[in-house]
Protein backbone atom coordinates (compact mmCIF):
# COMPACT_ATOMS: atom_id res chain seq x y z
CA UNK A 1 0.00 0.00 0.00
CA UNK A 2 1.18 3.51 -0.81
CA UNK A 3 2.21 5.64 2.18
CA UNK A 4 -0.31 8.45 1.52
CA UNK A 5 -3.47 6.43 2.29
CA UNK A 6 -1.75 5.19 5.45
CA UNK A 7 -0.94 8.77 6.44
CA UNK A 8 -4.58 9.78 5.96
CA UNK A 9 -5.78 6.76 7.96
CA UNK A 10 -3.39 7.86 10.70
CA UNK A 11 -4.68 11.42 10.58
CA UNK A 12 -8.32 10.37 10.88
CA UNK A 13 -7.66 7.68 13.47
CA UNK A 14 -5.63 9.93 15.74
CA UNK A 15 -8.05 12.80 15.27
CA UNK A 16 -10.98 10.66 16.41
CA UNK A 17 -8.88 9.11 19.18
CA UNK A 18 -7.87 12.43 20.73
CA UNK A 19 -11.39 13.85 20.36
CA UNK A 20 -12.77 10.86 22.26
CA UNK A 21 -9.99 11.26 24.85
CA UNK A 22 -11.19 14.82 25.42
CA UNK A 23 -14.79 13.61 25.83
CA UNK A 24 -13.90 11.11 28.55
CA UNK A 25 -11.16 13.14 30.26
CA UNK A 26 -13.54 14.63 32.86
CA UNK A 27 -14.41 11.09 33.96
CA UNK A 28 -11.09 9.24 33.89
CA UNK A 29 -7.48 10.27 34.61
CA UNK A 30 -5.01 10.94 31.81
CA UNK A 31 -2.69 8.06 32.78
CA UNK A 32 -5.70 5.72 32.85
CA UNK A 33 -6.68 6.79 29.33
CA UNK A 34 -3.15 6.07 28.11
CA UNK A 35 -2.95 2.69 29.84
CA UNK A 36 -6.42 1.54 28.83
CA UNK A 37 -5.77 2.62 25.25
CA UNK A 38 -2.63 0.49 25.30
CA UNK A 39 -4.72 -2.49 26.41
CA UNK A 40 -6.37 -2.31 22.98
CA UNK A 41 -3.33 -1.15 21.03
CA UNK A 42 -0.88 -3.80 22.24
CA UNK A 43 -2.87 -6.91 21.20
CA UNK A 44 -3.58 -5.36 17.79
CA UNK A 45 0.13 -4.70 17.35
CA UNK A 46 1.00 -8.26 18.38
CA UNK A 47 -1.61 -9.55 15.91
CA UNK A 48 -0.14 -7.44 13.12
CA UNK A 49 3.37 -8.70 13.89
CA UNK A 50 2.16 -12.31 13.97
CA UNK A 51 0.08 -12.26 10.78
CA UNK A 52 2.57 -10.26 8.73
CA UNK A 53 5.54 -12.18 10.12
CA UNK A 54 7.27 -8.88 10.83
CA UNK A 55 10.60 -9.42 12.59
CA UNK A 56 10.91 -7.51 15.85
CA UNK A 57 14.46 -8.39 16.87
CA UNK A 58 17.03 -6.53 14.74
CA UNK A 59 20.26 -8.24 13.69
CA UNK A 60 22.34 -5.62 15.49
CA UNK A 61 21.28 -5.70 19.14
CA UNK A 62 22.22 -2.03 19.73
CA UNK A 63 19.06 -1.09 17.85
CA UNK A 64 16.99 -2.72 20.60
CA UNK A 65 18.51 -0.20 23.03
CA UNK A 66 17.74 2.65 20.60
CA UNK A 67 14.15 1.45 20.21
CA UNK A 68 13.71 1.37 23.98
CA UNK A 69 15.20 4.85 24.31
CA UNK A 70 12.78 6.10 21.65
CA UNK A 71 9.99 5.16 24.05
CA UNK A 72 11.09 7.75 26.63
CA UNK A 73 10.18 10.91 24.68
CA UNK A 74 7.07 9.13 23.36
CA UNK A 75 5.86 8.25 26.87
CA UNK A 76 6.51 11.78 28.13
CA UNK A 77 4.78 13.29 25.09
CA UNK A 78 1.71 11.04 25.23
CA UNK A 79 1.18 11.55 28.96
CA UNK A 80 1.70 15.32 28.58
CA UNK A 81 -0.75 15.39 25.68
CA UNK A 82 -3.49 13.55 27.58
CA UNK A 83 -3.03 15.86 30.57
CA UNK A 84 -3.12 18.93 28.29
CA UNK A 85 -6.28 17.62 26.60
CA UNK A 86 -7.92 17.13 30.00
CA UNK A 87 -6.96 20.61 31.24
CA UNK A 88 -7.28 22.78 28.15
CA UNK A 89 -9.49 23.30 25.14
CA UNK A 90 -8.87 20.62 22.54
CA UNK A 91 -9.13 23.29 19.84
CA UNK A 92 -5.93 24.85 21.23
CA UNK A 93 -4.05 21.78 22.45
CA UNK A 94 -4.31 19.77 19.23
CA UNK A 95 -3.00 22.47 16.86
CA UNK A 96 0.00 22.95 19.15
CA UNK A 97 0.44 19.18 19.27
CA UNK A 98 0.35 19.15 15.48
CA UNK A 99 3.54 21.18 15.46
CA UNK A 100 5.34 17.95 16.33
CA UNK A 101 5.47 17.46 12.58
CA UNK A 102 7.54 20.63 12.36
CA UNK A 103 10.12 19.18 14.74
CA UNK A 104 10.31 16.02 12.64
CA UNK A 105 10.65 17.96 9.37
CA UNK A 106 13.36 20.24 10.75
CA UNK A 107 15.30 17.29 12.17
CA UNK A 108 14.91 15.49 8.83
CA UNK A 109 16.39 18.48 7.03
CA UNK A 110 19.24 19.02 9.50
CA UNK A 111 20.18 15.45 10.44
CA UNK A 112 19.06 13.39 7.44
CA UNK A 113 19.90 16.11 4.90
CA UNK A 114 16.50 15.86 3.27
CA UNK A 115 16.09 18.38 0.45
CA UNK A 116 14.76 21.86 1.19
CA UNK A 117 12.64 23.56 -1.44
CA UNK A 118 10.76 26.84 -1.60
CA UNK A 119 7.36 25.06 -1.52
CA UNK A 120 8.47 23.09 1.56
CA UNK A 121 9.59 26.26 3.39
CA UNK A 122 6.37 28.06 2.43
CA UNK A 123 4.39 25.06 3.65
CA UNK A 124 6.19 25.10 6.99
CA UNK A 125 5.59 28.82 7.43
CA UNK A 126 1.91 28.43 6.52
CA UNK A 127 1.61 25.48 8.92
CA UNK A 128 2.97 27.60 11.77
CA UNK A 129 0.62 30.44 10.79
CA UNK A 130 -2.32 28.02 10.76
CA UNK A 131 -1.42 26.70 14.20
CA UNK A 132 -1.16 30.24 15.58
CA UNK A 133 -4.56 31.15 14.11
CA UNK A 134 -6.21 27.96 15.34
CA UNK A 135 -4.85 28.43 18.83
CA UNK A 136 -6.47 31.83 19.35
Buried (B, 14 or more C-beta within 10 A) or exposed (E): EEEEEEEEEEEEEEEEEBEEBBEEBEEEEBEEBBEEBEEEEEEEEEEEEEEEEEEEEEEEEEEEEEEEEEEEEEEEEBBEBBBBBBEEEBEBBBBBBBBEEEEEBEEEBEEEEEEEEEEEEEEBEEBEEEBEEEBE
